[in-house]
Amino acid sequence: MMARVSNVDLTTDTQYVDLTGSGKLMIRVSGDNDVRLGFDQYSLDNKPYFTLDAGTTYIFDQPYPFVGQNCFVRADSGTSSIQVMITGGGIE
């Protein structure tokens, strides 16, 4: 699988994001607002959710970090955006 890069513009509306892949996962949060990450739509408004801090880059080093997981995101308030890069899986 080749590397994949995507940009996702966020508001306070929940949206699905595909974070599956065979390599490392990198998420960069752009903008002034934090981003909420959850495994279902309900949790983004009611908890539990994981907060991705604005201006921060996260690297998930383990291959397939979210395999079999639905992931939903939204801006904590206002708008924000995330850049997602999933590297290739290397030699299979």
C-alpha positions as CSV (number, residue, x, y, z in Angstrom):
1,M,0.0,0.0,0.0
2,M,1.3,3.4,-0.9
3,A,1.4,6.3,1.6
4,R,-1.8,8.4,1.8
5,V,-2.2,12.1,2.7
6,S,-5.4,13.8,3.4
7,N,-6.6,17.2,4.7
8,V,-9.8,17.4,6.6
9,D,-11.5,20.8,7.4
10,L,-13.5,20.6,10.7
11,T,-16.4,22.4,12.3
12,T,-18.2,21.4,15.4
13,D,-20.2,18.9,13.3
14,T,-19.0,15.3,13.7
15,Q,-17.6,13.6,10.7
16,Y,-16.0,10.2,9.9
17,V,-12.3,10.0,9.1
18,D,-10.5,6.9,7.8
19,L,-7.4,6.4,10.0
20,T,-6.8,2.8,8.9
21,G,-3.6,1.7,7.1
22,S,-0.7,-0.6,7.2
23,G,2.0,1.9,8.3
24,K,2.7,4.7,10.7
25,L,-0.1,7.3,11.3
26,M,0.7,11.0,11.6
27,I,-2.0,13.6,12.5
28,R,-1.2,17.3,12.5
29,V,-3.8,19.7,14.0
30,S,-3.9,23.1,12.3
31,G,-5.8,26.1,13.4
32,D,-6.5,27.6,16.8
33,N,-8.9,25.0,18.1
34,D,-8.4,21.6,19.6
35,V,-9.9,18.5,17.9
36,R,-11.9,15.8,19.5
37,L,-11.3,12.1,18.4
38,G,-13.8,9.4,19.3
39,F,-14.8,5.9,18.2
40,D,-18.5,6.8,17.9
41,Q,-20.4,10.0,17.1
42,Y,-22.2,10.1,20.5
43,S,-19.0,10.3,22.5
44,L,-17.8,13.5,20.8
45,D,-20.5,15.4,22.4
46,N,-20.9,13.4,25.6
47,K,-17.5,11.9,26.4
48,P,-15.3,9.9,26.4
49,Y,-13.2,11.4,23.6
50,F,-9.5,12.0,23.1
51,T,-8.4,15.6,22.7
52,L,-5.8,16.5,20.0
53,D,-4.3,19.8,20.9
54,A,-4.1,22.6,18.3
55,G,-0.7,23.1,16.8
56,T,0.5,19.6,17.7
57,T,1.6,16.6,15.6
58,Y,0.8,13.1,16.8
59,I,2.7,10.0,15.5
60,F,1.2,6.5,16.1
61,D,4.2,4.3,15.5
62,Q,2.6,0.9,15.6
63,P,1.3,-0.4,12.3
64,Y,-2.5,-0.6,12.1
65,P,-3.1,1.6,15.1
66,F,-6.9,1.9,14.5
67,V,-7.6,-1.3,12.6
68,G,-11.3,-2.2,12.9
69,Q,-12.1,1.1,14.6
70,N,-14.5,3.7,13.3
71,C,-13.0,7.1,14.0
72,F,-15.0,10.4,14.2
73,V,-13.6,13.9,14.6
74,R,-14.8,17.4,15.2
75,A,-13.4,20.8,16.2
76,D,-13.8,21.4,20.0
77,S,-15.1,24.9,19.1
78,G,-15.2,27.0,15.9
79,T,-13.2,25.5,13.1
80,S,-9.9,23.6,12.8
81,S,-8.3,21.2,10.4
82,I,-6.2,18.0,10.5
83,Q,-3.6,16.7,8.1
84,V,-3.4,12.9,8.1
85,M,-0.5,10.9,6.6
86,I,-0.4,7.1,6.7
87,T,2.8,5.7,5.5
88,G,3.1,2.6,3.4
89,G,3.4,-0.8,5.1
90,G,6.9,-1.6,3.8
91,I,7.7,-5.1,2.6
92,E,4.9,-7.6,2.9
